[in-house]
Amino acid sequence: MTPTRAFPWSLAGNLLVAGVLALAALLLLPQHGDGWWLAAPRPRRWWLAGITLLAWLVVSALFLRRNRIAEVAAAEGEAPLLVCWASQTGFARELAERSAALLRDSGTAVRVVPLEGVDADLLAGTRRALFVASTTGEGDPPDHALAFLRNTMAQQPALDLEYALLALGDRSYSDFCAFGRQLDEWLRACGARPLYDRVEVDNADQAALRHWQYELGRIGGMDELPDWTPPAYAPWILQSRSCLNPGSPGAPVFDLALQPADGALPEWQAGDVVEIGPRHLPAQVQALLDRLGLDGTQPVERGGVREPLAQALSRLQLPAADTVAGLAPQSLVDALAPLPHREYSIASVPGEGCLRLLVRRMVHPDGRPGLGSGWLCEGVAPGQTVDLRLRANPGFQPPPFDRPLILVGNGTGIAGLRAHLQARVAAGARGNWLLFGERSPDHDRYYDADLQRWQAEGWLDRVDLAWSRGPEPAYVQHRLRAAAEVLRDWVDRGAAILVCGNATGMAPAVDAVLAEVLGEERRDALRTEGRYRRDVY
């Protein structure tokens, strides 16, 4: 059925305004003095008028293109992504608008609405949404969001909605991010599905905001967004790198061990992550230098540090050669934005004497290596430095050691689970159950020696492995469902559940099994109590 074309109200409005202005000009003509007469502008003013007209046409074209994106999405039945904000001081609104601008640049149709302008009907007609919600006072919503809390959140509409939520708060108050958490629980109770777990920000913490932006980039399909606030990296030395799955049907996976270049090993907790400052592979930088006819050894200054041009370019977003042809080396460096960071779960604890990562080498469809994994898996050599920053990850911190623990993951998600197991072994905490899934039982047994030793020594009560390409293909959620009675028993005994791995396949499937076996109410209660935590990507 062909849709009925709506009356062009915006065009009619513009024509009406133009007509009113023309009429006003005619009425004002008699007010000019006798010396005034109609004449063509001087040649110089023709040029100025032409430049002004050209600038107006360019700006108008940009706005028309943005509106056209929204029109095409609507014509195809796709509602724009909704960005909702609740702000007491204006910071949440600013973050919402920056998030919306970032997504628009990726070609995503976006609509920004304050939370008081959102109701159940709007949410019911929306398929994807972002919420940026601050908490004021002792756990209260911002003043303008009170109507949403009292009216819309008093209902429980059925929502077919994917969402992400950024909660702003201050840990000096007892009810940290209380409204954001309340909003998150309400959305889940209505059937909405989180695109990734809630991001909580303490006093505008820049690391948490970088993580939010990193996830936005994934939503918009943008790999190389410059960070809003680049991390303050420290140099770490790559001690060793080894491939753990030679011959695997999947991409190669590497275990990396790193040490600080200066000073002692810092402290971190199991569940924390690192932010890596990636670099382009030398061949990619040299290809640009060759096209520009520049010498990579020429010195330039970046961030107050003097270094060779090739080294500076390795940390910057490389442009098309024809867009920067003719620029001097320093001007070239000054014109380019830094590369965005990449995040990885830490696979070790400080007591092991090094920081370990588990990285899968990713490849783009055109054959280019992944930005972060390409650098870590083949670009940097043992003995060379890696730009690295530790980041606390409160949402994936370990539960009390006297509580049983169920660990569920797939792929390189075993990294975060291994750190938790190592921490519990060091603390003498038994009562651990691991469920892990990968492709091949013959090639993809990461950290298998550790797992076998812990199981033999009684630290691991149970290990359930799932192989998607084994003799009996299965995924980790199938193993969890098959052990439903054991799962209920462990939860009854106070067990916590930690999930680490893929956000688009494994994590939602495991969440569905937990709801099926335990019931949605109990699953949600575990999340509220902090007994069900996830680190998914």
Residue pairs with C-beta under 8 A, 6 or more apart in sequence:
3 75
41 49
66 104
69 104
69 107
69 108
69 109
70 80
70 109
73 79
73 80
73 109
74 80
74 109
78 109
78 127
79 125
79 126
79 127
80 108
80 109
80 110
80 111
81 103
81 108
81 109
81 110
81 111
81 128
81 129
81 130
82 110
82 111
82 113
82 118
82 122
82 123
82 126
82 128
82 129
82 130
83 96
83 97
83 99
83 100
83 103
83 110
83 111
83 112
83 113
83 129
83 130
83 132
84 96
84 112
84 113
84 114
84 115
84 118
84 129
84 130
84 131
84 132
84 133
85 92
85 93
85 95
85 96
85 97
85 112
85 113
85 114
85 115
85 131
85 132
85 133
86 92
86 114
86 115
86 131
86 132
86 133
86 134
86 141
86 142
86 144
86 145
86 148
86 179
87 93
87 94
87 96
87 114
87 132
87 134
87 142
87 144
88 134
88 136
88 142
88 143
89 134
91 134
91 168
91 204
92 132
92 133
92 134
92 142
92 166
92 168
93 114
93 132
95 132
95 166
95 168
95 209
95 212
96 112
96 130
96 132
97 112
98 228
99 130
99 132
99 166
99 212
99 213
99 216
100 110
100 112
100 130
102 213
102 216
102 217
102 220
102 222
102 225
103 110
103 216
103 219
103 220
104 110
105 220
105 222
106 220
106 221
106 222
107 220
108 219
108 220
113 122
114 144
114 145
115 131
115 133
115 141
115 142
115 144
115 145
115 148
116 144
116 145
116 147
116 148
118 148
118 152
119 148
119 151
119 152
120 152
120 155
120 157
123 129
123 152
123 157
123 159
123 161
123 190
124 157
124 158
124 159
124 160
126 161
127 160
127 161
127 162
128 161
128 162
128 163
128 195
128 219
129 161
129 162
129 163
129 164
130 163
130 164
130 165
130 166
130 216
131 163
131 164
131 165
131 166
131 180
131 183
131 187
132 165
132 166
132 168
133 141
133 145
133 165
133 166
133 167
133 168
133 179
133 180
133 183
134 142
134 167
134 168
134 169
134 179
134 180
135 141
135 167
135 168
135 169
135 170
135 173
135 175
135 176
135 177
135 178
135 179
135 180
136 142
136 143
136 179
137 173
138 173
138 174
138 175
138 178
139 173
139 174
139 175
139 178
139 179
140 178
140 179
141 148
141 149
141 179
142 179
145 179
149 179
153 182
153 183
153 186
156 186
156 189
156 190
157 190
158 190
158 191
159 187
159 190
159 191
159 192
160 191
161 187
161 190
161 191
161 192
161 193
162 192
162 193
162 194
162 195
163 187
163 192
163 193
163 194
163 195
164 194
164 195
164 196
164 199
164 215
164 216
164 219
165 180
165 183
165 184
165 187
165 194
165 198
165 199
166 180
166 198
166 199
166 201
166 212
167 177
167 179
167 180
167 181
167 183
167 184
167 198
167 199
167 200
167 201
168 177
168 180
168 201
168 204
169 176
169 177
169 178
169 180
169 200
169 201
169 202
170 176
170 202
170 203
171 202
171 203
176 200
176 202
177 200
177 201
180 198
180 200
181 198
184 194
184 198
185 524
185 527
185 528
187 194
188 194
188 524
188 527
189 524
193 508
195 215
195 219
195 503
196 215
196 503
196 536
196 537
197 395
197 534
197 535
197 536
198 395
199 208
199 211
199 212
199 215
200 208
200 394
200 395
201 208
201 209
201 212
202 208
206 228
206 229
206 231
207 231
207 275
207 389
207 391
207 392
209 228
209 229
210 227
210 228
210 229
210 231
210 275
210 341
211 343
211 391
213 225
213 227
213 228
214 340
214 341
214 343
216 225
217 223
217 225
217 340
223 371
224 317
224 339
224 340
224 371
225 340
226 317
226 337
226 338
226 339
226 340
227 338
227 340
227 341
230 277
230 338
230 341
231 275
231 277
231 341
231 389
232 389
233 275
233 277
233 387
233 388
233 389
234 260
234 261
234 262
234 387
234 388
234 389
235 260
235 261
235 262
235 385
235 386
235 387
235 388
236 258
236 259
236 260
236 261
236 355
236 385
236 386
236 387
236 388
237 258
237 259
237 260
237 261
237 383
237 384
237 385
237 386
238 256
238 257
238 258
238 380
238 381
238 382
238 383
238 384
238 385
238 386
239 257
239 258
239 259
239 354
239 382
240 256
240 257
240 382
241 254
241 255
241 256
241 257
241 376
241 377
241 382
242 254
242 255
243 252
243 253
243 254
244 253
244 254
244 255
244 358
244 446
244 447
245 252
245 253
245 440
245 443
245 444
245 446
246 252
246 443
247 442
247 443
248 439
248 440
248 443
248 444
249 439
249 440
249 443
249 469
250 360
250 438
250 439
250 440
250 444
251 360
251 361
251 362
251 363
252 360
252 361
252 377
253 358
253 359
253 360
253 361
253 411
253 412
253 444
253 446
254 358
254 359
254 360
254 361
254 376
254 377
255 347
255 356
255 357
255 358
255 446
255 447
256 356
256 357
256 358
256 359
256 376
257 354
257 355
257 356
258 354
258 355
258 356
258 357
258 386
258 388
259 265
259 354
259 355
260 266
261 385
265 350
265 353
265 354
265 355
266 350
266 390
267 350
268 346
268 349
268 350
268 355
268 390
268 392
269 349
269 392
269 397
269 398
269 423
270 346
270 349
270 397
270 398
270 416
270 419
270 420
270 422
270 423
271 345
271 393
271 396
271 397
271 398
271 416
271 419
271 420
271 498
271 533
271 535
272 346
272 390
272 391
272 392
272 393
272 396
273 343
273 344
273 345
273 346
273 390
273 391
273 393
273 535
274 343
274 344
274 346
274 355
274 357
274 388
274 389
274 390
274 391
275 341
275 342
275 343
275 388
275 389
275 390
275 391
276 341
276 342
276 343
276 344
276 372
276 375
276 376
276 386
276 387
276 388
277 315
277 339
277 341
277 386
277 387
277 388
277 389
278 339
278 341
278 342
278 371
278 372
278 374
278 375
278 376
279 314
279 315
279 339
279 375
279 379
279 380
279 387
280 313
280 314
280 318
280 339
280 375
280 379
281 369
281 374
281 375
281 378
281 379
282 310
282 314
282 379
284 318
285 296
285 310
285 313
285 314
285 318
286 296
286 310
288 313
288 318
288 319
288 321
289 295
289 296
289 309
289 310
289 313
291 321
292 321
292 324
292 325
292 327
292 332
294 309
294 329
294 332
295 309
296 308
296 309
296 310
296 311
296 313
297 308
297 309
297 310
298 308
298 309
298 329
299 306
299 307
299 308
299 309
300 306
300 307
300 308
300 309
300 312
300 329
300 330
300 333
301 307
301 330
301 333
302 312
302 315
302 333
309 329
309 332
309 333
312 333
313 332
313 333
313 336
315 338
315 339
315 387
316 333
316 336
316 337
316 338
316 339
317 336
317 337
317 338
317 339
318 336
319 335
319 336
324 332
324 335
327 335
339 371
340 371
341 389
342 371
342 372
342 373
343 391
343 537
344 357
344 358
344 359
344 372
344 415
345 357
345 358
345 412
345 413
345 415
345 416
345 419
345 500
345 535
346 355
346 356
346 357
346 415
346 416
346 419
347 356
347 357
347 358
347 414
347 415
347 416
347 418
347 419
347 447
348 354
348 355
348 356
348 418
348 419
348 422
349 419
349 422
349 423
349 426
351 422
351 426
352 422
355 388
356 415
357 376
357 415
358 412
358 414
358 415
358 418
358 446
359 372
359 373
359 376
359 377
359 412
360 373
360 411
360 412
361 369
361 370
361 373
361 374
361 377
361 378
362 369
362 370
362 373
362 374
363 369
363 370
364 370
368 374
369 377
369 378
376 386
380 386
393 535
395 533
395 534
395 535
396 416
396 498
396 500
396 533
396 534
396 535
397 533
398 405
398 420
398 423
398 424
399 405
399 496
399 498
399 530
399 531
401 424
401 427
401 428
401 429
402 429
403 431
403 494
403 495
403 496
403 531
404 431
404 432
404 433
404 490
404 493
404 494
404 495
404 496
405 420
405 424
405 429
405 431
405 432
405 433
405 495
405 496
405 497
405 498
406 433
406 435
406 487
406 490
406 495
406 496
406 497
406 498
407 417
407 420
407 421
407 432
407 433
407 434
407 435
407 498
407 500
408 417
408 435
408 436
408 476
408 480
408 497
408 498
408 499
408 500
408 501
408 510
409 416
409 417
409 435
409 436
409 437
409 476
409 499
409 500
409 501
409 506
410 436
410 437
410 438
410 466
410 475
410 476
410 501
410 502
410 506
411 437
411 438
411 501
411 502
411 506
412 446
412 501
413 499
413 500
413 501
413 502
413 506
413 535
413 536
414 436
414 446
414 447
414 500
414 501
415 500
416 498
416 500
416 535
417 434
417 436
417 498
417 500
418 447
418 450
420 498
421 432
421 434
421 450
421 454
421 459
421 460
422 450
424 430
424 432
424 459
425 454
425 459
430 458
430 459
430 461
431 461
431 495
432 454
432 459
432 460
432 461
433 460
433 461
433 462
433 463
433 464
433 486
433 490
433 495
434 451
434 460
434 462
434 463
434 464
435 463
435 464
435 465
435 466
435 476
435 479
435 480
435 483
436 463
436 464
436 465
436 466
436 476
437 465
437 466
437 467
437 468
437 474
437 475
437 476
437 479
437 506
438 444
438 445
438 446
438 466
438 467
438 468
439 467
439 468
439 469
440 467
440 469
440 470
441 465
441 467
441 470
444 467
451 460
451 463
454 460
455 463
462 486
464 476
464 479
464 480
464 483
465 479
466 474
466 475
466 476
466 478
466 479
467 473
467 474
468 474
468 475
475 505
475 506
475 509
476 506
476 509
476 510
477 506
477 509
477 510
477 512
477 513
480 487
480 510
480 513
480 514
480 517
481 513
481 516
481 517
484 517
487 514
487 517
487 518
488 517
488 518
491 497
491 518
491 522
491 526
494 531
495 531
496 526
496 530
496 531
496 532
496 533
497 514
497 526
497 531
497 532
497 533
498 533
498 534
498 535
499 506
499 507
499 510
499 511
499 532
499 533
499 534
499 535
499 536
500 534
500 535
500 536
501 507
501 536
501 537
502 536
502 537
503 536
503 537
506 536
507 534
507 536
511 523
514 523
514 526
514 532
515 523
518 526
523 532
526 532
527 533
